[in-house]
Amino acid sequence: MFKVINKIEKGYDLNVTLVFEEQIKICEFLSPENIKLIERLINKKEFTGKKGELLKIDFIERDNLVSMYYVGMGKEEDFNLDVYREVVFDVLSKEKGEVLISGQNEKLLNYNVLGEIASNLNYNFDTFKNKKGEKLEINLFVAEKEIDFSETIALGEATDIARDLVDQPANIINPITLSEKALELGKKYGFEVEILDEKQIEDLGMNLLMAVGRASVTKPRLIVMRYLNGKDNNEKIGLVGKGLTYDTGGLCIKPADSMFEMKSDMAGAASVIGAMCAIANRKVEKNVVAIVPACENAINGNAYRPGDIITSMNGKSVEIINTDAEGRLALADAITYAVRNEKVTEIVDLATLTGAILVALGSLTTGVFSNNDEKYDLLERSSKEYGEKIWRMPLFNEYEDLLKSTVADVKHTGGRMGGSITAAKFLEGFVEGLPWIHMDIAGTAFNSSVKWVKKGATGVGVKTLYSYVKNR
């Protein structure tokens, strides 16, 4: 609930004024008595506008009770958008009702970031609660200026779609219901959706995907989403999202504590679905195909085993080392499908792929691997627009040695050391020379570190992918 206004036509529960340090001005339209009151309080409280500093003032103005916060944003020379996100999110996270935001410097009137903050504050996964979370209505005052903030709203909506898909438990979201949700969203936002069932998947030779999902009662689906609006553009961008709707680890079963959040193992799928909603909603003039290999890694007598050798869709034989390294198998066949059947010209894949990336980068930063400097640079610029931190990881050819098998073309894991890198090297073997980016979002799909996003599903990657596609 966010709007940009150029006229103040009603009272608000809270008025928030953002100020830089030592640049504090008092609204000249207040009564002389209230101007004097605010001046005295600023002096008494020694409020200077340091980062995160807060001055609360209540006063009567023309028979109306006004609640006002002055919020310090620190020194102007130290200001950046992450400071904006952190400070404003922290202040507003404790409030409810209708809030008016104003700023005493144009840099503090960033409607894109404020709309993003509003979306982060107002997302509540309360589907299964009788008492729903309260919404915060945020208005940004920008005097005498009409602003189109529809893109900000669309991106918030698309990110919330991804968040909600991740937060839904696995008894609600499975390969079939995820497919149904994609169909529903395609009709709503304007992109084509095709669903391939297990028979079609088998007929295509997608044996890796089938192996991962065959022990589940709910069989795999391949979700293919197409938005072809590039007109004369021969580019066709392929997005691939890991769609493990639940991961037990298979026969290499996870410890109980490690299973609790495994409903989030389809966060890559959720992000590419959300990105497709934003791209289609905004009618971006690009050709995009998104592929989601949707499956559940379960356990029964038919589960795939360590030591199995399985032939992938591209004909490469794969020795199975650990059934809990299932995501790269599903992705490998999905990437092959994107390359060979959809004829994409580049690939970006997102996956909650490895615990090793958490060890390397924690839960603040997405690890990114790419075989193309130009594409990576564009992704990095795109991610910075929205405070989604990424870091490029190495892809040295020497890591391929860790994937050599004595009985098959390749092993699908290379051991604990450099685990996120060998996982990426495995995927690189299926892109057939196309420009490719792999985003390991195992640490960032579920928030515990970012100061301007609530705990839980983040929808990471939705805004970055949208920007990457739009601004190329």
N, C-alpha and C positions, 0 to 999 in steps of 0.2 A: 504494500500500500504506500505508493510514493507518487508525488506530483511536484512539478515545478510551477510556481505561481509568480505573477508580476504585480499582483495587487493583494493586499491583506484585507479581507472582507469579513472576517470573523475572529473571535477569540480562540486561543489555544490553551490546552492544559499546561503546556510548557513552551517557553521561548528560549531557544539556544543560540547564543551569539559566539561564533568562533573568532578568536583573535590571535595574532602573533604576539610574541613577547615584546613588551615595551611599545606596542602599537595600539593601545586601548583607547577607543572613542566611545562616548556615551551618546545614545540616540538623541538628536536635537529636538525631536517632536514630543518628547516627554515634558511633563510639567517642570518648572524650575525647582520645585520642592523635591521631586523624585530625582532629578539630575544631581542635586546636592546630596541627597541620600546615597545614591550610587557612588558618587565621588568619595564620600566619607567611608563607605564600606570597603571600597577598593584600597584606600589608604590604611584603614584599620586592619584589614586582613592581609595587607602587604601582597596583594594579588598583582603579579606582573605578566602573567600569560605564559609561564613555563609549560613545557610539554606535559599534558595531563592535569594541569592545575585547574581547579574548579571553584568558582564563586557562585553561591546560591543566594538569590535575592527575591523576596516577596514584597510587593507594594500595591497600593491602590492607585489606579490611574483612571480618571473619569468614571468612578463608581465600579470599576472592574478590578478584581483581584488578578494581578499579573505575577506569574511565577517565571523567573528568568535565571538562566545559567550563563555565566561567562566561562568559556572553555579555552584554556591555553593550548596553543598548538606549537609552542616552542619558538625558537628563532627562525625567521624567514629563510635565512641562508642554509639551515639544517633541514628544512621541510622537504618531504617527499610524500608520495601517495600512500606508502605503507604507514607512515606516521599518521596521515589522515585516517586511514582505515582503523588503525589500532586505537587511537584516542576517541574518535567518534563512536565506534562500536562499543567501546567500554562504557562510555557515558550513557548511550541510549539503551544498552542492554538492561539497565536497571529501571527503565521507565515504561509507561503504558499510556494509552490515550492518543491524543492528537498533539503533535510536536511541530513547531515552526523553527526551521534552521535559517540563520542568516550569517553572513560572514563580512568582516571588515576589510577583506582583501580579495580580489578576484580569484586568486589561487585557492581560496577556501570555498568557492562556489562550484565545486566539481560535481555536477549532477550525475555523471556516469558512476563515479565512486560512491556517492551517497545513495544512488539507486541500488547499487550492489550491496551496500551495507543494509539498506532496508529489506532487501530480499533475504539476506543472511539472518537478520533478526526475526523476520516473520515466518521463516520456515519452521514448522513444528510437525514432527511425525506423531500425530495424535489420532490416527485412524481408528485405533482400537481402544481409545479412552472415551469415557462418558463425558468428562470435562475437557473441553477443547482449549488449546492455548489462545491467549489474547493477542490480537493484532495491534501493531503500533502503526499509526498513520503519520507519515513524515512528509511535510511540505518544505520545499526549499524556496526561499524568497530571492528572486533575481529581478531587481527593479527594472521596469520598462523594457522588458526583453522577452520575446516569445522563443521558447526552446522546444525542439522536438526531442523528447526523451523516450520515444517509443522503442528504440533499439535496446535501451537499458532495461525496459520492462520485459521485452521479449527474451533477453538473455537471462534475466532472473527467473522467468517462467520456465525456460528450457532447463536451467540448472536445477530447479525444484523438481522437474520431471525425473531427472537422473537421481537426485537425492531420494525421492520417494521410492523408485524402483529398488535402490540399494537397501533402504530401510525396511522394505517389506520382508517378512520372514519367508523362509523357504517352503513352508506349507501353503503359502499364497503364490509366490513366484517360482515357477518351475519352467522347464523348456517350453512347454505348451502354452502356459499362461503368459510367459514373456513374449512369445510369438503373437498371441492374441492382442497383447498390449501394443506391440509394434504396429499391427494392422490398424488398431483403433487410432493411434497417434498419426499414422500415415494419412488416414482419411481426414483427420482434423486439421493437419498442418499442410498437407499437399505434397506428399511424396509417395511413390509407388512402393508397395511391399509385397514380396513373394516369399512364401514359406515352403521349404523343402522338408519332407518328412523322412523317417529313417530309411524307407525303401529307396527313395531318390538319393539320399546320402550314400547308401551302400552302392547303388548303381553307378555313382560317380567315382567310386573307388576311394572314398574318404574314410579309410580304414582306421586312421588315428583317432579321428573324432568319434567314430562308432565304438572303438575300443574303450575310450574314456567313459562313454555314457551307457554302455550296454548292460551294466549291472543294475541300473536304476529302473524302477517301474515306469517312470516317465522317460520315454526315449528321446534321443537328440533331435533337434531341429536346426536347420540352417536358415537364419533370417537374412534376407537380401533386401536392402532398401535402396531405391534409386531416385535421385533428384537430378534430372538432366535439363539444365537451364543455361547451358554455356553457349547457346546459339552457334556461332562459327568457331568456337574454341574447341580444339582437338584434345585438350587436357581432360583427363578423367581421374579425379582424385579418389583413391581407395582408402576408406577408413575401416579398420578391423578392430572389434572389441571382444575381449575374452568374456564368454557368457556362462561361466560355471555357476549355476544358480545355487549350488551347495557343493561343498568339497569335504568329504570325510577323510580324504587321503587315500581312499581305496584300501587295498590289502595292506599297504604300508600306512596303517591307520594313524591319524593324528591323536595326540593326547587330548583328553576331554576339554581342558582349558583352551586349547588352540582351536577348537571347533566352534566356539560360541559365536564368533563374528563371521563365520564362513558363508553366511548369507550374502556378505559383501564381495564374494569372489566373482561376482558378475558386474563389478563396478565399471570395468572397461566397456562392457556392452551398454550399460546405462548411459555412460558418457557419450558414446557415439550415437545412441538413439536421441539423447537430448540435443546433441549438436545438429543432427538432421532436422529436428523440430525447429531449431533456431534458424538454420540455413533456409529451410523452405518457408518458414513464417516471414522472413525478411526478403524473400525472393532474390537471393543472391544469384548473380548470373554466372554460375559455375556448374560443371558436371561433377557430381559426387555419387559414389556408390559405397554404401556401408554394409559390412558383412559381420554377422554375429553367429559364431558357432555356439549354440545353446545346448548345454547338457548338464548332467548331475553325476558327480563322481561318487558312486555308492559301492556297496559291498554285497555280493551274493556268490553263489557257486560259479557264476559265469563271468566274474570280474577279471579284468586283464591282470597279468602277473609280472613281477620282476623277472627278467630273463626272456620274456616273450620277444619275438621279432615280428614287426608289423610293417607292411608296405604302405607308404603314404600315397596320397593322391598323385604326387608328381613322380612316383615310381621309386623313390629312395627308401631303402629298408632301414628300419629304426629299431635298435636294441633298447628294450625297456629296462631301466635301472631302478627307478623308484616311482611307484604309482602315485605318489603325492606330488610329482612334478608333471601334472596332467595338463596344465594350461597351455604349455608350449606345443603339446601334441594337437590339441583342438585348434590352436591358432595356425599351426603349420598347414593343415588342410584348408583352413579358411583363406589363408594368404594365397595358396595355390589356386583356389577357386577364383579369387579376385583377379589374379594375374591372367589365368588361362580362359576363364569363362566370361568374366566381365571386362577384360582387356583394359584394366586400369593402367595409368601411366606412372603412378607413384603410389606408395603405401604409407599410411601412418597407423600403427597399431597401439592400442592401450590395453594394459593388463595388470591386474594385481598378481604379478608373476612370481616374485622371489622374496623370501625373508631376508636374503643377503642384501637387498637394496636398503632395507631398514637398518641393517648393521652399518652400511656405508653412509647413509644420508639421513637417517632418522625419519620422523614423520612430517617434516616441514617441507622437504624438497623431493620432487619427482626426478628419478634418474632417467636420462634420455640417451639413446644410442642411435647413431645414424651413419650411413655410408655416403652422405652427401652434405658438404659444408653449406651450400647455398640454402638448402631446405632447412637444415638445422638453424641457421641464422634467422630465417623467417619465423620459425617456431619460437625461438627465444624472444624475438621482438613481440610476437603475439602474446606470449605468456606474461610479459612484463606489463602489458596494458591492464591486466586484471589481478596482479599480485599473486599469480600462480608460479611459484618458484620452481625452476628446473635447473639441472646441472648435467653437462655432457660427460658421459663415461667413455672409457676407451674400448676399441674394437680391434685390437692388434691381432694379426693373423696367427700369432703363436698360440693364442687361446684355443684355436681349432684342434690342436694336438690333444687337448683334454677330452675331446669328443670322439676320438678315434675308437672304433670297435674292431675286435678281432673276428667277429661273426656276422657283422652287418655293415651297411654303408656308414652308419653313424650311431653313436650312443646319444640318448636324449638328455643326459646330464653329465657334467664334468667334475662332480665332487663338490665339496664344501667351499674350497678356496676359489674366489672369483666367481661365485655362483650366479650373480646377476649378469656377469659378462658372458659366461658360457651359455646361459639361457638365451641371451641376445644373439650370440654367434650361431646357436642352433636355428633360431628363426631366420637369420640372415641367409641361411642355406636354402630357403624356400622362396626368396623374393625374385630370383632369376634375373639379377642384375639391375632391377629397377631402383630408382631413388627410394629410400626407405628410412622411416623413423620409427623407433620403438620406445614407448613411454612406459616405464615400470612404475605403476602408481600404487604398489603394495603399501607404501607408507603414507600416502597422501589421500587415498580414497575415503578413509575414515579418520576424522580429525581428532587430534589430541594436543597439537602444538600451535596451530595458527591462531593468532590472537583476535582475528576479526571474522571467525567462522564458529558457529556453535559446535559443540561436541556431536559426533555422529557423522553420517554420510555428508560428503562435501560437494559432490557433483564435479570434482576436479576434472579439468580438461574440456568441459563443454564450451566455455568462453574462449579458451585458447584455440580449440579446433575451429570454432566459428571465425575467429579473427584470422587464423592461418588460411582458411579457404577464401574468405572475403578479400583480404588485402594482398594476395599474391600478385 
